[in-house]
Each structure stands twice: as C-alpha cells, then as structure tokens.
Amino acid sequence: MKLIRFYILLIFGTLSFSLKAQQAPNQLNVFQDTLIKISTRIVAAQSDAQKLAVNGNFVKTLVEALKAPNSFSYPFDSLKNISVIKSSDQAFRILSWYVLLENGTYRYYGTIQMNTKNGPLKLYPLIDQTENLSDPNIVTNNQKWFGARYYEIVSVTSGNRLPYYVLLGWKGNTQFTTKKVIDILSFDKDNLTFGAPVFDGKELKEKNRIIFEYAKSNAMTLKTDMKAGMIVFDHLASFDSEIKGKFEYYGSDGTFDGFKIIGGKLKLQEDITLNNDPNSSDELYADPKKNVKPIRKF
C-alpha cells in the first residue's frame, strides 16, 4: 500500500509540475498580446502627454509579465517595438525601446533582467537622463542612463579587470541627426555602471563610451563581424571638407574602422578591409559625395 501511495503522489506531483510549466508560457503569451495592443496605442497617441501616459501603462504591464515564472527565457519575439538581447553567458538580458516625440526627438526606456535561476525577479530599471547629462562621456548607472535601443552585447573576460560587456545601440537623436553608441556595462555585486576607460587608440585615452553622430538621411554600420574578429563601423566624415562639426552633414566616407579586443581593451583598428559588405541597421542609405576626400578624424 505504501508503494502504491508513493506512486500516486509521484504521478500527481509530476502532473502538477507539468501544469505549472504549461501555465507560465500561456500567461506570458497573454501578457505579450496585451503589450502589443498597448504599443499600438502609443504610436496612435495624438500628443506627447498621451504617448508617455500610455507608455507608463506599457512599463507596468511589462514588469508584471517579467514577474511570471521562467520569464527570463520568454523571448517576447512578437513584440516588435522592444529590443530583447541576452548576454552570451546567460547572466542577464536587456529590454530597451524608445518613444518618438512630436519634435522629432526620442525618449528611451529599458530594464536589465538578471537570470536568477527561477528565483525572485531582479530588475535594474534604466532611467534615460540624456538631456540632463552635462557630459555624455561620464560614467553613469542605471538611474542616469545615456539611453539607447541596444541590439548587440559582446562579453569581454580577458585582462586584469572585472568582466564587462560592450553594448551596441541605436540612438535616434533629432530631426536632423542620428546617433549610435558603444557603451560599456559592468557589474560589481549589486551595483552596475555604464561607461569605462577601456578604449585604446588615437584620441581615445579618456573615453568611457563612443558616440557616433551623422545625418539622419544616412545610415551607419556598427556591428560585430565574426570574419574580421572585431566590432566594425563606418568611418564618418563631413560631406564637405569645409564643414566640420556639423553632424547633419556627416556620413560614411566608404572606409571602415574597428575595435579588436586585445588584453581586455578595445584597440582601435583604422582603415580596415572587410571581406563582406556590412549590413546597415538604419532605414535609409545615401552615399557621400564621391568627389570629396574627407579628412579622417575619429
């Protein structure tokens, strides 16, 4: 009798576990459908105040979704307005997105979800403080975030420093220019920081992050290239050699630079040759003027 009772308990325990495992994805599917509907309302909103209010509802719903069991493994792949990227060591993932405002500028939102192995939810909300940062090069934290929509994470474990992560992000800027950013994320116990002096190269000694700015009508490649073994990007220069520092006139000059990880640092590699044509992450592309040879300056 004891043996029969044991098997009965085992069967019911297995069924209960299986039912819970099925319920979590179903619950997250419902949350995802709700988030899709809310994101549609954000786009359709008639004013900035309405957009931000609806986005506030989106944030609350997303947090509730992330509280569901095993949410870390749920991809949210039908939610097109959010970028969801996971570190290669499975330690965390970043969810990031933006709201386009009426004046052509952007406000960024995001969170870092830690992988707690089915433990309690651990989030680091990302608070966009781009407008309030007196110096965009300073080291910040999640409460003073230089907002961006991230699309790649590169883990760096070599060197004598703590492991860190290179983040590649798109940062729509104004009606006239777009930005892309290479930021550095590192963790120290329960604290995290953005930005670190890990860049090695000409004029990069004091850099904690790299910010590219260029004409909104153009595109810029910034991505990891497995064949080249580095992070590669278009070299930007002014279309007119007489105009410097006005980034609405900047675009690719047809050459490429890159960062190679050497000894825990990102070592600048200039004027590199790529074996394949890079793909752009932007919507449009326009070639710079062919008859102008820009002065190379990082």
Backbone torsions as a table, in degrees:
resi	resn	phi	psi	omega
1	MET	NA	-41.3	-179.8
2	LYS	-61.4	-39.7	-178.7
3	LEU	-66.1	-42.3	178.7
4	ILE	-62.7	-44.0	179.7
5	ARG	-61.5	-38.9	179.0
6	PHE	-60.6	-46.2	-178.7
7	TYR	-67.0	-35.2	177.2
8	ILE	-63.4	-45.0	177.8
9	LEU	-63.5	-38.5	179.8
10	LEU	-64.0	-42.9	-179.3
11	ILE	-64.7	-45.8	-179.8
12	PHE	-65.6	-36.6	177.5
13	GLY	-64.2	-41.8	179.1
14	THR	-65.3	-42.6	179.2
15	LEU	-63.8	-40.0	179.6
16	SER	-63.9	-43.5	178.7
17	PHE	-63.3	-42.9	-179.9
18	SER	-63.7	-39.0	179.5
19	LEU	-64.8	-42.3	178.4
20	LYS	-64.7	-39.7	179.2
21	ALA	-62.9	-34.6	178.6
22	GLN	-76.4	-34.3	-176.5
23	GLN	-66.8	-37.4	-176.1
24	ALA	-61.1	-52.3	177.0
25	PRO	-60.6	-39.1	178.9
26	ASN	-62.5	-41.7	178.6
27	GLN	-63.9	-41.5	-179.7
28	LEU	-70.8	-30.8	174.2
29	ASN	-62.4	-41.1	178.0
30	VAL	-64.2	-44.6	178.0
31	PHE	-60.0	-43.8	-178.4
32	GLN	-61.8	-42.9	178.3
33	ASP	-60.4	-40.8	178.2
34	THR	-64.5	-42.6	-179.9
35	LEU	-64.6	-36.4	177.3
36	ILE	-62.2	-43.8	179.3
37	LYS	-64.2	-40.5	179.8
38	ILE	-66.8	-41.3	-179.9
39	SER	-62.9	-33.7	176.1
40	THR	-65.0	-37.5	178.6
41	ARG	-68.5	-32.3	177.2
42	ILE	-62.1	-47.5	-178.8
43	VAL	-63.9	-36.9	-175.9
44	ALA	-81.4	-10.9	-176.9
45	ALA	-60.2	144.5	-172.3
46	GLN	-90.8	-10.4	-179.0
47	SER	-145.8	163.0	177.3
48	ASP	-60.7	-41.1	-179.5
49	ALA	-59.7	-42.4	178.5
50	GLN	-67.1	-43.5	179.6
51	LYS	-58.3	-46.3	-176.7
52	LEU	-69.9	-34.4	178.0
53	ALA	-66.5	-45.2	178.9
54	VAL	-66.8	-37.5	177.8
55	ASN	-64.4	-33.1	175.1
56	GLY	-60.0	-39.6	176.3
57	ASN	-66.1	-37.6	177.5
58	PHE	-60.9	-45.1	-179.8
59	VAL	-60.9	-46.6	-179.1
60	LYS	-61.5	-41.7	-179.3
61	THR	-67.6	-39.7	178.4
62	LEU	-62.8	-42.6	178.2
63	VAL	-62.0	-42.0	177.3
64	GLU	-62.0	-38.3	178.5
65	ALA	-64.3	-40.3	-178.2
66	LEU	-70.7	-16.2	175.7
67	LYS	-75.6	-15.7	-179.1
68	ALA	-65.4	147.5	178.6
69	PRO	-57.4	139.1	176.7
70	ASN	62.2	23.7	-179.2
71	SER	-64.9	-24.5	-177.9
72	PHE	-59.4	-31.6	-177.9
73	SER	-90.8	-2.6	-179.5
74	TYR	-83.0	126.3	-169.3
75	PRO	-79.9	-20.9	-173.1
76	PHE	51.5	38.8	-172.9
77	ASP	-76.5	-10.4	175.2
78	SER	-91.0	-5.7	-178.7
79	LEU	-94.4	90.1	-167.1
80	LYS	-73.8	-20.3	-178.1
81	ASN	-79.9	-11.9	-179.1
82	ILE	-106.0	135.9	169.2
83	SER	-92.6	125.8	179.2
84	VAL	-121.8	111.4	-179.4
85	ILE	-127.6	143.8	-174.6
86	LYS	-119.3	141.6	178.1
87	SER	-69.2	150.9	-175.9
88	SER	-64.8	-24.9	178.1
89	ASP	-87.6	4.8	178.1
90	GLN	62.5	20.6	-178.2
91	ALA	-77.1	-30.3	-176.4
92	PHE	-161.7	170.3	169.4
93	ARG	-140.1	157.5	179.9
94	ILE	-117.3	129.6	172.9
95	LEU	-111.2	122.1	-176.4
96	SER	-141.9	149.5	179.5
97	TRP	-160.1	178.0	-179.0
98	TYR	-139.3	162.8	170.9
99	VAL	-120.9	124.2	178.0
100	LEU	-82.4	124.5	-177.6
101	LEU	-94.3	168.5	-173.1
102	GLU	-63.5	-30.0	-177.8
103	ASN	-86.6	8.5	177.6
104	GLY	88.1	3.5	176.0
105	THR	-96.0	177.0	-172.8
106	TYR	-131.0	148.0	171.0
107	ARG	-121.4	133.7	-172.1
108	TYR	-106.8	148.6	-178.8
109	TYR	-137.7	153.2	177.6
110	GLY	178.7	173.9	175.7
111	THR	-154.3	151.4	172.5
112	ILE	-106.5	120.9	178.7
113	GLN	-103.6	120.5	179.0
114	MET	-82.9	148.4	176.7
115	ASN	-86.2	101.9	-175.3
116	THR	-99.7	16.2	176.9
117	LYS	53.7	54.9	179.0
118	ASN	66.9	15.5	175.9
119	GLY	-85.7	-163.2	-179.2
120	PRO	-65.9	152.4	180.0
121	LEU	-64.0	132.9	177.3
122	LYS	-129.5	110.7	-178.3
123	LEU	-121.9	147.3	167.8
124	TYR	-114.9	100.7	178.4
125	PRO	-65.3	140.5	179.9
126	LEU	-102.6	117.5	-175.8
127	ILE	-106.4	110.6	-177.2
128	ASP	-68.3	117.1	178.3
129	GLN	-122.8	28.9	-177.1
130	THR	-51.2	-48.0	-176.0
131	GLU	-66.9	-22.6	-175.3
132	ASN	-100.8	0.7	178.5
133	LEU	-86.0	113.8	-179.3
134	SER	-65.9	-28.6	179.1
135	ASP	-135.3	112.1	-178.2
136	PRO	-68.5	-3.3	180.0
137	ASN	-93.8	-5.8	-173.8
138	ILE	-73.4	155.3	174.3
139	VAL	-74.6	131.7	-175.6
140	THR	-129.2	-171.8	174.8
141	ASN	-134.7	-170.8	-176.6
142	ASN	-67.9	-20.8	178.2
143	GLN	-83.4	-16.3	177.6
144	LYS	-129.6	70.6	-170.6
145	TRP	-91.7	134.2	171.1
146	PHE	-85.4	88.0	-166.0
147	GLY	-56.0	145.4	175.9
148	ALA	-163.5	161.5	172.7
149	ARG	-99.9	102.5	-174.0
150	TYR	-77.1	145.1	178.8
151	TYR	-131.9	-7.6	175.0
152	GLU	-146.7	146.7	172.9
153	ILE	-125.4	132.3	175.4
154	VAL	-120.6	122.6	179.7
155	SER	-85.3	136.5	178.0
156	VAL	-124.9	117.6	-176.8
157	THR	-120.0	-6.0	-178.8
158	SER	-84.1	168.7	-179.6
159	GLY	92.2	180.0	-174.8
160	ASN	-97.6	8.9	-179.8
161	ARG	-104.5	171.8	175.9
162	LEU	-60.4	149.8	174.6
163	PRO	-55.9	145.3	176.5
164	TYR	-140.9	172.5	-175.5
165	TYR	-127.9	132.9	175.9
166	VAL	-92.1	125.7	-179.2
167	LEU	-109.4	128.9	174.6
168	LEU	-105.1	127.6	-175.0
169	GLY	-139.5	151.7	173.6
170	TRP	-96.8	136.2	-177.1
171	LYS	-138.3	87.0	172.6
172	GLY	-54.8	139.9	-169.0
173	ASN	-117.3	-71.8	-178.8
174	THR	-137.1	-170.2	175.9
175	GLN	-68.7	-15.3	-172.7
176	PHE	-112.3	-28.7	-177.0
177	THR	-134.1	156.2	173.4
178	THR	-119.7	151.7	176.0
179	LYS	-122.6	153.1	164.0
180	LYS	-129.2	155.5	-171.8
181	VAL	-138.4	142.4	166.5
182	ILE	-109.7	110.0	-179.4
183	ASP	-114.7	162.1	-177.2
184	ILE	-119.4	124.4	178.6
185	LEU	-112.4	130.5	177.3
186	SER	-139.2	152.2	-178.8
187	PHE	-118.6	140.7	172.9
188	ASP	-137.8	98.9	-173.1
189	LYS	58.6	-119.2	-177.2
190	ASP	-95.3	7.9	-179.8
191	ASN	-108.7	149.2	175.2
192	LEU	-132.5	154.1	177.6
193	THR	-135.1	150.4	171.7
194	PHE	-111.3	131.1	179.5
195	GLY	97.8	137.7	177.6
196	ALA	-166.3	148.9	-178.0
197	PRO	-81.5	66.7	-177.1
198	VAL	-106.4	4.2	-177.9
199	PHE	-90.7	136.8	-175.6
200	ASP	-128.5	115.9	178.7
201	GLY	162.1	-179.4	-178.2
202	LYS	-56.2	125.0	177.7
203	GLU	62.6	22.2	-176.8
204	LEU	-115.4	4.9	-173.1
205	LYS	-57.3	-40.5	-176.1
206	GLU	-100.3	9.7	-176.3
207	LYS	-80.1	129.7	173.9
208	ASN	-102.0	-19.5	173.6
209	ARG	-154.0	157.3	179.1
210	ILE	-110.5	128.9	-179.9
211	ILE	-120.6	124.2	176.5
212	PHE	-105.4	138.9	176.7
213	GLU	-134.3	136.8	-174.4
214	TYR	-155.9	169.9	-176.5
215	ALA	-60.1	136.8	-176.5
216	LYS	-63.0	-27.2	-179.5
217	SER	-78.3	-2.0	-179.2
218	ASN	-109.6	-179.5	178.3
219	ALA	-131.5	159.4	178.5
220	MET	-140.5	132.2	173.9
221	THR	-85.4	128.8	171.2
222	LEU	-146.0	107.9	-174.4
223	LYS	-162.4	167.8	170.8
224	THR	-82.3	140.0	178.6
225	ASP	-121.6	109.1	-175.1
226	MET	-65.9	-35.3	179.8
227	LYS	-66.8	-41.6	179.5
228	ALA	-79.3	-20.1	-179.9
229	GLY	69.9	35.2	-178.7
230	MET	-159.6	173.1	170.8
231	ILE	-85.5	122.5	-175.9
232	VAL	-114.1	152.6	179.6
233	PHE	-156.6	152.8	174.4
234	ASP	-62.7	140.7	170.3
235	HIS	-82.7	125.7	-177.4
236	LEU	-97.2	140.5	176.2
237	ALA	-153.5	163.2	-179.9
238	SER	-71.8	141.8	176.6
239	PHE	-66.2	-25.6	-178.9
240	ASP	-118.7	121.8	-176.4
241	SER	-63.5	-16.5	179.3
242	GLU	-86.1	-11.8	-177.0
243	ILE	-110.3	116.9	179.3
244	LYS	-125.3	138.3	174.8
245	GLY	85.3	-5.9	174.7
246	LYS	-98.2	98.2	-166.3
247	PHE	-73.3	-12.5	174.1
248	GLU	-68.6	-8.7	176.7
249	TYR	-109.3	13.9	-177.1
250	TYR	-102.2	146.8	175.3
251	GLY	-164.2	-177.5	-179.9
252	SER	-66.8	138.8	175.3
253	ASP	-96.1	10.3	177.5
254	GLY	91.0	0.0	177.3
255	THR	-113.3	169.4	-175.7
256	PHE	-133.9	145.0	172.2
257	ASP	-119.8	176.1	179.9
258	GLY	-160.8	167.3	172.2
259	PHE	-118.4	125.0	176.4
260	LYS	-109.4	136.2	-179.7
261	ILE	-79.9	113.1	-179.2
262	ILE	-132.9	116.6	178.2
263	GLY	58.9	35.2	178.6
264	GLY	81.2	3.2	178.6
265	LYS	-113.1	159.3	173.5
266	LEU	-98.8	99.8	-175.2
267	LYS	-88.0	122.9	-178.6
268	LEU	-67.6	130.2	175.3
269	GLN	-117.9	115.2	-175.1
270	GLU	-95.5	148.7	172.9
271	ASP	51.4	55.6	-177.5
272	ILE	-87.0	159.3	177.2
273	THR	-106.4	126.1	178.9
274	LEU	-100.8	143.3	-178.8
275	ASN	-82.4	-17.7	179.5
276	ASN	-133.2	154.8	179.6
277	ASP	-71.6	127.1	179.5
278	PRO	-69.9	151.4	176.7
279	ASN	-97.3	140.7	-179.8
280	SER	-90.2	146.4	175.7
281	SER	-95.9	-4.8	-179.9
282	ASP	-91.3	173.6	-173.2
283	GLU	-82.5	-34.8	-173.4
284	LEU	-129.2	158.8	175.3
285	TYR	-140.1	136.4	175.0
286	ALA	-136.3	128.5	-179.7
287	ASP	-67.9	142.8	173.3
288	PRO	-69.6	168.1	-179.3
289	LYS	-62.0	131.8	-175.3
290	LYS	-76.0	-23.5	-174.2
291	ASN	-91.4	7.4	179.3
292	VAL	-114.7	129.5	175.8
293	LYS	-102.7	99.4	-174.7
294	PRO	-65.9	153.2	172.7
295	ILE	-81.0	124.2	-177.8
296	ARG	-74.0	122.4	175.5
297	LYS	-149.7	122.2	-176.3
298	PHE	-67.4	NA	NA
